[in-house]
Amino acid sequence: MVYVRISMKYGLRKRTLELLSKYGIRPKKRLSQSFLVNDFIVERLLMFLDLKPTDTVMDIGAGLGLLTKLIAEKVKMVIAVEIDPVLVRVLKDTTSGMNNVKIIESDIMKLNLPNVDKIFSNVPYNISSPLVIKLLRERCFKTAILTFQKEFGLRMLARPGTSNYGRLSVITSLYGNVEKLMTIGRGSFYPPPRVDSIAIRLKPSGEEYIELMSKVESLTAKLFSQRRRKVRKVLEKFNLKMPELPIEFLDKR
């Protein structure tokens, strides 16, 4: 795929700073609030999202509503989820008059997720892992374009035998198709985080194993909490039944 840099008229950085000033808002570190303000990056992410006029899209962590509005202009319905009541006020003002935007003030982790076509989110670092697992468990979407801190994204993409490979890698490989789209420099956000980010496309898969997901979560949590020990020893420690696996697997660390 070839990307052509085109003239942008979103003015996201300017609009973001104006809204923060107008409403007297300081981004909250405890909520990992950092707003995507690079017009070119947003344009590429929207290209990856491949929006259709018939789509229903869930925007997780809708924030000030600037990206929510851009998405809403292209689709049938946007469900915008935001936990911060201060930002919800701005979100309502930004999308005022748009009848295809439904705003939900809620913690996404406590929400029964509605069925949608697509999900878009600049995922807060403090909920990255539980949110990915929730999305794969509830399987309420066809495709998601998500941005994470780079280190976290590399753990999702990691292959067996690499240093980043762990519990998250196992779960996402079993229950999702994960694809790296691009790296996003920290300067594309306001306020800029300490690290770069990565954009990922996630699609649910592994439906035939979904009934085992809670067991997979529990088992991988135990296995990867004892990285230096052999699989056999970890199973014995937690009084888990020894599966019918090859000796060479049970003796792996």
Phi and psi restraints in degrees (value plus and minus 20) as a CYANA .aco file:
   2 VAL   PHI    -125.7   -85.7
   2 VAL   PSI     112.7   152.7
   3 TYR   PHI    -127.2   -87.2
   3 TYR   PSI     110.9   150.9
   4 VAL   PHI    -130.8   -90.8
   4 VAL   PSI     103.4   143.4
   5 ARG   PHI     -90.4   -50.4
   5 ARG   PSI     103.3   143.3
   6 ILE   PHI    -139.8   -99.8
   6 ILE   PSI     144.3   184.3
   7 SER   PHI     -88.7   -48.7
   7 SER   PSI     110.9   150.9
   8 MET   PHI    -125.3   -85.3
   8 MET   PSI     121.5   161.5
   9 LYS   PHI    -145.8  -105.8
   9 LYS   PSI      -6.8    33.2
  10 TYR   PHI     -88.7   -48.7
  10 TYR   PSI     -60.4   -20.4
  11 GLY   PHI      41.8    81.8
  11 GLY   PSI      22.2    62.2
  12 LEU   PHI     -83.8   -43.8
  12 LEU   PSI     -62.2   -22.2
  13 ARG   PHI     -82.5   -42.5
  13 ARG   PSI     -67.5   -27.5
  14 LYS   PHI     -83.1   -43.1
  14 LYS   PSI     -65.5   -25.5
  15 ARG   PHI     -86.1   -46.1
  15 ARG   PSI     -58.3   -18.3
  16 THR   PHI     -82.7   -42.7
  16 THR   PSI     -68.5   -28.5
  17 LEU   PHI     -83.5   -43.5
  17 LEU   PSI     -57.9   -17.9
  18 GLU   PHI     -83.4   -43.4
  18 GLU   PSI     -64.3   -24.3
  19 LEU   PHI     -88.2   -48.2
  19 LEU   PSI     -61.7   -21.7
  20 LEU   PHI     -81.1   -41.1
  20 LEU   PSI     -60.6   -20.6
  21 SER   PHI     -89.0   -49.0
  21 SER   PSI     -65.3   -25.3
  22 LYS   PHI     -79.2   -39.2
  22 LYS   PSI     -61.8   -21.8
  23 TYR   PHI    -116.9   -76.9
  23 TYR   PSI     -17.5    22.5
  24 GLY   PHI      43.0    83.0
  24 GLY   PSI      22.3    62.3
  25 ILE   PHI    -121.6   -81.6
  25 ILE   PSI     113.5   153.5
  26 ARG   PHI    -132.6   -92.6
  26 ARG   PSI     101.6   141.6
  27 PRO   PHI     -72.4   -32.4
  27 PRO   PSI     115.3   155.3
  28 LYS   PHI    -108.3   -68.3
  28 LYS   PSI     100.4   140.4
  29 LYS   PHI     -85.1   -45.1
  29 LYS   PSI     -56.0   -16.0
  30 ARG   PHI     -85.7   -45.7
  30 ARG   PSI     -41.3    -1.3
  31 LEU   PHI    -122.5   -82.5
  31 LEU   PSI     -11.5    28.5
  32 SER   PHI      33.6    73.6
  32 SER   PSI      20.8    60.8
  33 GLN   PHI     -97.4   -57.4
  33 GLN   PSI      99.8   139.8
  34 SER   PHI    -172.2  -132.2
  34 SER   PSI     105.1   145.1
  35 PHE   PHI    -120.3   -80.3
  35 PHE   PSI     114.3   154.3
  36 LEU   PHI     -94.4   -54.4
  36 LEU   PSI      99.3   139.3
  37 VAL   PHI    -144.8  -104.8
  37 VAL   PSI     -10.4    29.6
  38 ASN   PHI    -114.7   -74.7
  38 ASN   PSI      89.9   129.9
  39 ASP   PHI     -77.1   -37.1
  39 ASP   PSI     -63.5   -23.5
  40 PHE   PHI     -85.3   -45.3
  40 PHE   PSI     -61.6   -21.6
  41 ILE   PHI     -83.2   -43.2
  41 ILE   PSI     -63.8   -23.8
  42 VAL   PHI     -81.1   -41.1
  42 VAL   PSI     -61.9   -21.9
  43 GLU   PHI     -79.5   -39.5
  43 GLU   PSI     -61.8   -21.8
  44 ARG   PHI     -87.0   -47.0
  44 ARG   PSI     -61.4   -21.4
  45 LEU   PHI     -82.6   -42.6
  45 LEU   PSI     -60.3   -20.3
  46 LEU   PHI     -86.4   -46.4
  46 LEU   PSI     -53.6   -13.6
  47 MET   PHI     -83.5   -43.5
  47 MET   PSI     -63.9   -23.9
  48 PHE   PHI     -82.9   -42.9
  48 PHE   PSI     -56.5   -16.5
  49 LEU   PHI     -88.5   -48.5
  49 LEU   PSI     -45.0    -5.0
  50 ASP   PHI      32.8    72.8
  50 ASP   PSI      40.7    80.7
  51 LEU   PHI     -89.4   -49.4
  51 LEU   PSI     119.5   159.5
  52 LYS   PHI    -139.5   -99.5
  52 LYS   PSI     131.9   171.9
  53 PRO   PHI     -79.9   -39.9
  53 PRO   PSI     -40.5    -0.5
  54 THR   PHI    -114.3   -74.3
  54 THR   PSI     -21.2    18.8
  55 ASP   PHI     -94.2   -54.2
  55 ASP   PSI     124.7   164.7
  56 THR   PHI    -129.0   -89.0
  56 THR   PSI     105.2   145.2
  57 VAL   PHI    -140.7  -100.7
  57 VAL   PSI     115.6   155.6
  58 MET   PHI    -121.3   -81.3
  58 MET   PSI     103.7   143.7
  59 ASP   PHI    -123.3   -83.3
  59 ASP   PSI      86.1   126.1
  60 ILE   PHI    -111.9   -71.9
  60 ILE   PSI     102.1   142.1
  61 GLY   PHI      56.3    96.3
  61 GLY   PSI      35.9    75.9
  62 ALA   PHI     -87.7   -47.7
  62 ALA   PSI     -40.1    -0.1
  63 GLY   PHI      40.0    80.0
  63 GLY   PSI    -146.2  -106.2
  64 LEU   PHI     -97.8   -57.8
  64 LEU   PSI     -32.1     7.9
  65 GLY   PHI      69.8   109.8
  65 GLY   PSI     -17.7    22.3
  66 LEU   PHI     -86.3   -46.3
  66 LEU   PSI     -63.3   -23.3
  67 LEU   PHI     -95.3   -55.3
  67 LEU   PSI     -54.0   -14.0
  68 THR   PHI     -76.4   -36.4
  68 THR   PSI     -64.2   -24.2
  69 LYS   PHI     -84.9   -44.9
  69 LYS   PSI     -62.4   -22.4
  70 LEU   PHI     -80.5   -40.5
  70 LEU   PSI     -61.6   -21.6
  71 ILE   PHI     -87.4   -47.4
  71 ILE   PSI     -64.4   -24.4
  72 ALA   PHI     -80.9   -40.9
  72 ALA   PSI     -48.2    -8.2
  73 GLU   PHI     -89.8   -49.8
  73 GLU   PSI     -32.4     7.6
  74 LYS   PHI    -135.4   -95.4
  74 LYS   PSI     -28.0    12.0
  75 VAL   PHI    -151.0  -111.0
  75 VAL   PSI     154.5   194.5
  76 LYS   PHI     -91.9   -51.9
  76 LYS   PSI     -64.6   -24.6
  77 MET   PHI    -172.1  -132.1
  77 MET   PSI     121.4   161.4
  78 VAL   PHI    -141.7  -101.7
  78 VAL   PSI     108.4   148.4
  79 ILE   PHI    -122.7   -82.7
  79 ILE   PSI      88.3   128.3
  80 ALA   PHI    -120.4   -80.4
  80 ALA   PSI      97.3   137.3
  81 VAL   PHI    -127.4   -87.4
  81 VAL   PSI     107.6   147.6
  82 GLU   PHI    -166.5  -126.5
  82 GLU   PSI     111.4   151.4
  83 ILE   PHI    -106.8   -66.8
  83 ILE   PSI     -47.9    -7.9
  84 ASP   PHI    -105.3   -65.3
  84 ASP   PSI      94.2   134.2
  85 PRO   PHI     -80.8   -40.8
  85 PRO   PSI     -48.4    -8.4
  86 VAL   PHI     -86.2   -46.2
  86 VAL   PSI     -64.1   -24.1
  87 LEU   PHI     -91.6   -51.6
  87 LEU   PSI     -51.2   -11.2
  88 VAL   PHI     -79.7   -39.7
  88 VAL   PSI     -58.6   -18.6
  89 ARG   PHI     -79.8   -39.8
  89 ARG   PSI     -65.2   -25.2
  90 VAL   PHI     -87.4   -47.4
  90 VAL   PSI     -62.4   -22.4
  91 LEU   PHI     -76.1   -36.1
  91 LEU   PSI     -63.3   -23.3
  92 LYS   PHI     -84.4   -44.4
  92 LYS   PSI     -60.7   -20.7
  93 ASP   PHI     -87.5   -47.5
  93 ASP   PSI     -62.1   -22.1
  94 THR   PHI     -83.6   -43.6
  94 THR   PSI     -57.4   -17.4
  95 THR   PHI    -121.7   -81.7
  95 THR   PSI      -6.4    33.6
  96 SER   PHI     -76.1   -36.1
  96 SER   PSI     113.6   153.6
  97 GLY   PHI      68.7   108.7
  97 GLY   PSI     -25.5    14.5
  98 MET   PHI    -115.8   -75.8
  98 MET   PSI      85.7   125.7
  99 ASN   PHI     -94.2   -54.2
  99 ASN   PSI     -29.7    10.3
 100 ASN   PHI    -121.1   -81.1
 100 ASN   PSI      -1.4    38.6
 101 VAL   PHI    -135.0   -95.0
 101 VAL   PSI     100.0   140.0
 102 LYS   PHI    -128.4   -88.4
 102 LYS   PSI     100.3   140.3
 103 ILE   PHI    -120.3   -80.3
 103 ILE   PSI     108.8   148.8
 104 ILE   PHI    -138.9   -98.9
 104 ILE   PSI      96.5   136.5
 105 GLU   PHI    -109.0   -69.0
 105 GLU   PSI      82.4   122.4
 106 SER   PHI    -185.6  -145.6
 106 SER   PSI     137.2   177.2
 107 ASP   PHI     -96.2   -56.2
 107 ASP   PSI      98.4   138.4
 108 ILE   PHI     -77.4   -37.4
 108 ILE   PSI     -49.0    -9.0
 109 MET   PHI     -93.0   -53.0
 109 MET   PSI     -36.1     3.9
 110 LYS   PHI    -124.3   -84.3
 110 LYS   PSI     -16.8    23.2
 111 LEU   PHI    -116.8   -76.8
 111 LEU   PSI     116.4   156.4
 112 ASN   PHI     -96.4   -56.4
 112 ASN   PSI      90.5   130.5
 113 LEU   PHI     -90.0   -50.0
 113 LEU   PSI     112.2   152.2
 114 PRO   PHI     -96.8   -56.8
 114 PRO   PSI     137.6   177.6
 115 ASN   PHI     -95.5   -55.5
 115 ASN   PSI     108.2   148.2
 116 VAL   PHI    -156.9  -116.9
 116 VAL   PSI     148.9   188.9
 117 ASP   PHI    -101.3   -61.3
 117 ASP   PSI     -63.7   -23.7
 118 LYS   PHI    -161.1  -121.1
 118 LYS   PSI     135.2   175.2
 119 ILE   PHI    -145.6  -105.6
 119 ILE   PSI     120.1   160.1
 120 PHE   PHI    -150.5  -110.5
 120 PHE   PSI     112.6   152.6
 121 SER   PHI    -182.5  -142.5
 121 SER   PSI     116.4   156.4
 122 ASN   PHI    -113.2   -73.2
 122 ASN   PSI      73.7   113.7
 123 VAL   PHI     -93.1   -53.1
 123 VAL   PSI     105.8   145.8
 124 PRO   PHI     -79.8   -39.8
 124 PRO   PSI     117.0   157.0
 125 TYR   PHI     -78.2   -38.2
 125 TYR   PSI     -55.7   -15.7
 126 ASN   PHI     -91.1   -51.1
 126 ASN   PSI     -30.5     9.5
 127 ILE   PHI    -143.7  -103.7
 127 ILE   PSI      -8.3    31.7
 128 SER   PHI     -75.5   -35.5
 128 SER   PSI     -75.6   -35.6
 129 SER   PHI     -86.0   -46.0
 129 SER   PSI     -71.6   -31.6
 130 PRO   PHI     -82.3   -42.3
 130 PRO   PSI     -51.4   -11.4
 131 LEU   PHI     -88.9   -48.9
 131 LEU   PSI     -63.9   -23.9
 132 VAL   PHI     -78.8   -38.8
 132 VAL   PSI     -65.5   -25.5
 133 ILE   PHI     -84.8   -44.8
 133 ILE   PSI     -59.9   -19.9
 134 LYS   PHI     -82.3   -42.3
 134 LYS   PSI     -64.6   -24.6
 135 LEU   PHI     -82.1   -42.1
 135 LEU   PSI     -62.7   -22.7
 136 LEU   PHI     -91.1   -51.1
 136 LEU   PSI     -51.8   -11.8
 137 ARG   PHI     -92.5   -52.5
 137 ARG   PSI     -64.5   -24.5
 138 GLU   PHI    -104.0   -64.0
 138 GLU   PSI     -42.4    -2.4
 139 ARG   PHI      30.2    70.2
 139 ARG   PSI      29.6    69.6
 140 CYS   PHI    -117.5   -77.5
 140 CYS   PSI      -8.7    31.3
 141 PHE   PHI    -165.1  -125.1
 141 PHE   PSI     144.5   184.5
 142 LYS   PHI    -117.5   -77.5
 142 LYS   PSI     -60.0   -20.0
 143 THR   PHI    -171.3  -131.3
 143 THR   PSI     129.1   169.1
 144 ALA   PHI    -154.4  -114.4
 144 ALA   PSI     118.0   158.0
 145 ILE   PHI    -129.9   -89.9
 145 ILE   PSI      94.6   134.6
 146 LEU   PHI    -147.5  -107.5
 146 LEU   PSI     120.5   160.5
 147 THR   PHI    -131.7   -91.7
 147 THR   PSI     115.3   155.3
 148 PHE   PHI    -150.8  -110.8
 148 PHE   PSI     145.0   185.0
 149 GLN   PHI     -78.7   -38.7
 149 GLN   PSI     122.7   162.7
 150 LYS   PHI     -76.3   -36.3
 150 LYS   PSI     -63.2   -23.2
 151 GLU   PHI     -79.1   -39.1
 151 GLU   PSI     -62.4   -22.4
 152 PHE   PHI     -85.3   -45.3
 152 PHE   PSI     -65.9   -25.9
 153 GLY   PHI     -79.0   -39.0
 153 GLY   PSI     -58.7   -18.7
 154 LEU   PHI     -86.4   -46.4
 154 LEU   PSI     -50.2   -10.2
 155 ARG   PHI     -88.0   -48.0
 155 ARG   PSI     -57.3   -17.3
 156 MET   PHI     -83.7   -43.7
 156 MET   PSI     -57.2   -17.2
 157 LEU   PHI    -107.7   -67.7
 157 LEU   PSI     -29.1    10.9
 158 ALA   PHI     -82.9   -42.9
 158 ALA   PSI     126.2   166.2
 159 ARG   PHI    -123.6   -83.6
 159 ARG   PSI     136.7   176.7
 160 PRO   PHI     -74.5   -34.5
 160 PRO   PSI     119.1   159.1
 161 GLY   PHI      71.4   111.4
 161 GLY   PSI     -25.7    14.3
 162 THR   PHI    -118.1   -78.1
 162 THR   PSI     141.5   181.5
 163 SER   PHI     -86.5   -46.5
 163 SER   PSI     -47.3    -7.3
 164 ASN   PHI    -104.7   -64.7
 164 ASN   PSI     -28.4    11.6
 165 TYR   PHI     -89.2   -49.2
 165 TYR   PSI     111.6   151.6
 166 GLY   PHI    -183.1  -143.1
 166 GLY   PSI    -181.3  -141.3
 167 ARG   PHI     -75.9   -35.9
 167 ARG   PSI     -66.5   -26.5
 168 LEU   PHI     -81.1   -41.1
 168 LEU   PSI     -59.8   -19.8
 169 SER   PHI     -80.8   -40.8
 169 SER   PSI     -62.9   -22.9
 170 VAL   PHI     -83.3   -43.3
 170 VAL   PSI     -69.3   -29.3
 171 ILE   PHI     -84.1   -44.1
 171 ILE   PSI     -64.4   -24.4
 172 THR   PHI     -89.2   -49.2
 172 THR   PSI     -52.1   -12.1
 173 SER   PHI     -93.5   -53.5
 173 SER   PSI     -50.9   -10.9
 174 LEU   PHI     -97.2   -57.2
 174 LEU   PSI     -59.0   -19.0
 175 TYR   PHI    -135.2   -95.2
 175 TYR   PSI     -13.9    26.1
 176 GLY   PHI    -174.1  -134.1
 176 GLY   PSI     139.1   179.1
 177 ASN   PHI    -122.6   -82.6
 177 ASN   PSI     100.7   140.7
 178 VAL   PHI    -136.6   -96.6
 178 VAL   PSI     112.3   152.3
 179 GLU   PHI    -156.4  -116.4
 179 GLU   PSI     109.1   149.1
 180 LYS   PHI     -95.1   -55.1
 180 LYS   PSI     111.4   151.4
 181 LEU   PHI    -121.0   -81.0
 181 LEU   PSI     -70.4   -30.4
 182 MET   PHI    -190.6  -150.6
 182 MET   PSI     140.8   180.8
 183 THR   PHI    -112.1   -72.1
 183 THR   PSI     120.8   160.8
 184 ILE   PHI    -140.5  -100.5
 184 ILE   PSI     100.5   140.5
 185 GLY   PHI     -86.0   -46.0
 185 GLY   PSI     130.8   170.8
 186 ARG   PHI     -81.4   -41.4
 186 ARG   PSI     -44.6    -4.6
 187 GLY   PHI     -90.2   -50.2
 187 GLY   PSI     -28.0    12.0
 188 SER   PHI    -102.1   -62.1
 188 SER   PSI     -21.0    19.0
 189 PHE   PHI    -140.2  -100.2
 189 PHE   PSI     137.1   177.1
 190 TYR   PHI    -155.3  -115.3
 190 TYR   PSI     108.2   148.2
 191 PRO   PHI     -87.2   -47.2
 191 PRO   PSI     132.5   172.5
 192 PRO   PHI     -87.8   -47.8
 192 PRO   PSI     110.8   150.8
 193 PRO   PHI     -91.8   -51.8
 193 PRO   PSI     155.1   195.1
 194 ARG   PHI    -100.2   -60.2
 194 ARG   PSI     -35.0     5.0
 195 VAL   PHI    -151.5  -111.5
 195 VAL   PSI     144.2   184.2
 196 ASP   PHI     -95.4   -55.4
 196 ASP   PSI     147.4   187.4
 197 SER   PHI    -139.1   -99.1
 197 SER   PSI     152.2   192.2
 198 ILE   PHI    -159.5  -119.5
 198 ILE   PSI     118.8   158.8
 199 ALA   PHI    -119.7   -79.7
 199 ALA   PSI     114.9   154.9
 200 ILE   PHI    -152.3  -112.3
 200 ILE   PSI     121.5   161.5
 201 ARG   PHI    -118.6   -78.6
 201 ARG   PSI     108.8   148.8
 202 LEU   PHI    -143.6  -103.6
 202 LEU   PSI     109.3   149.3
 203 LYS   PHI    -148.0  -108.0
 203 LYS   PSI     118.2   158.2
 204 PRO   PHI     -91.1   -51.1
 204 PRO   PSI     125.3   165.3
 205 SER   PHI    -171.4  -131.4
 205 SER   PSI    -190.3  -150.3
 206 GLY   PHI      44.3    84.3
 206 GLY   PSI      14.3    54.3
 207 GLU   PHI     -78.8   -38.8
 207 GLU   PSI     -51.0   -11.0
 208 GLU   PHI     -87.8   -47.8
 208 GLU   PSI     -35.5     4.5
 209 TYR   PHI    -127.5   -87.5
 209 TYR   PSI     -14.3    25.7
 210 ILE   PHI     -83.0   -43.0
 210 ILE   PSI     -51.8   -11.8
 211 GLU   PHI     -86.9   -46.9
 211 GLU   PSI     -39.2     0.8
 212 LEU   PHI    -115.2   -75.2
 212 LEU   PSI     -17.6    22.4
 213 MET   PHI     -81.7   -41.7
 213 MET   PSI     -61.8   -21.8
 214 SER   PHI     -83.1   -43.1
 214 SER   PSI     -56.0   -16.0
 215 LYS   PHI     -90.2   -50.2
 215 LYS   PSI     -58.6   -18.6
 216 VAL   PHI     -83.1   -43.1
 216 VAL   PSI     -62.6   -22.6
 217 GLU   PHI     -79.9   -39.9
 217 GLU   PSI     -65.5   -25.5
 218 SER   PHI     -86.6   -46.6
 218 SER   PSI     -65.7   -25.7
 219 LEU   PHI     -85.1   -45.1
 219 LEU   PSI     -64.8   -24.8
 220 THR   PHI     -87.2   -47.2
 220 THR   PSI     -52.5   -12.5
 221 ALA   PHI     -81.3   -41.3
 221 ALA   PSI     -60.9   -20.9
 222 LYS   PHI     -91.7   -51.7
 222 LYS   PSI     -64.9   -24.9
 223 LEU   PHI     -81.9   -41.9
 223 LEU   PSI     -64.2   -24.2
 224 PHE   PHI    -106.6   -66.6
 224 PHE   PSI     -21.4    18.6
 225 SER   PHI    -104.9   -64.9
 225 SER   PSI     -29.2    10.8
 226 GLN   PHI    -148.2  -108.2
 226 GLN   PSI      34.9    74.9
 227 ARG   PHI     -76.7   -36.7
 227 ARG   PSI     -53.3   -13.3
 228 ARG   PHI    -106.9   -66.9
 228 ARG   PSI     -25.5    14.5
 229 ARG   PHI    -118.7   -78.7
 229 ARG   PSI     134.6   174.6
 230 LYS   PHI     -90.9   -50.9
 230 LYS   PSI     131.3   171.3
 231 VAL   PHI     -73.8   -33.8
 231 VAL   PSI     -63.4   -23.4
 232 ARG   PHI     -76.9   -36.9
 232 ARG   PSI     -64.8   -24.8
 233 LYS   PHI     -86.9   -46.9
 233 LYS   PSI     -57.1   -17.1
 234 VAL   PHI     -86.7   -46.7
 234 VAL   PSI     -64.0   -24.0
 235 LEU   PHI     -81.1   -41.1
 235 LEU   PSI     -61.1   -21.1
 236 GLU   PHI     -86.2   -46.2
 236 GLU   PSI     -61.3   -21.3
 237 LYS   PHI     -79.5   -39.5
 237 LYS   PSI     -60.9   -20.9
 238 PHE   PHI    -115.4   -75.4
 238 PHE   PSI      -5.8    34.2
 239 ASN   PHI      34.7    74.7
 239 ASN   PSI      20.5    60.5
 240 LEU   PHI    -113.3   -73.3
 240 LEU   PSI     124.2   164.2
 241 LYS   PHI     -82.6   -42.6
 241 LYS   PSI     111.9   151.9
 242 MET   PHI     -92.0   -52.0
 242 MET   PSI      95.1   135.1
 243 PRO   PHI     -93.1   -53.1
 243 PRO   PSI     143.6   183.6
 244 GLU   PHI     -98.9   -58.9
 244 GLU   PSI      60.5   100.5
 245 LEU   PHI    -141.5  -101.5
 245 LEU   PSI     134.0   174.0
 246 PRO   PHI     -78.8   -38.8
 246 PRO   PSI     128.2   168.2
 247 ILE   PHI     -75.4   -35.4
 247 ILE   PSI     -59.3   -19.3
 248 GLU   PHI     -84.6   -44.6
 248 GLU   PSI     -48.4    -8.4
 249 PHE   PHI     -94.6   -54.6
 249 PHE   PSI     -65.0   -25.0
 250 LEU   PHI     -84.2   -44.2
 250 LEU   PSI     -44.7    -4.7
 251 ASP   PHI    -112.6   -72.6
 251 ASP   PSI     -16.2    23.8
 252 LYS   PHI     -97.2   -57.2
 252 LYS   PSI     134.7   174.7
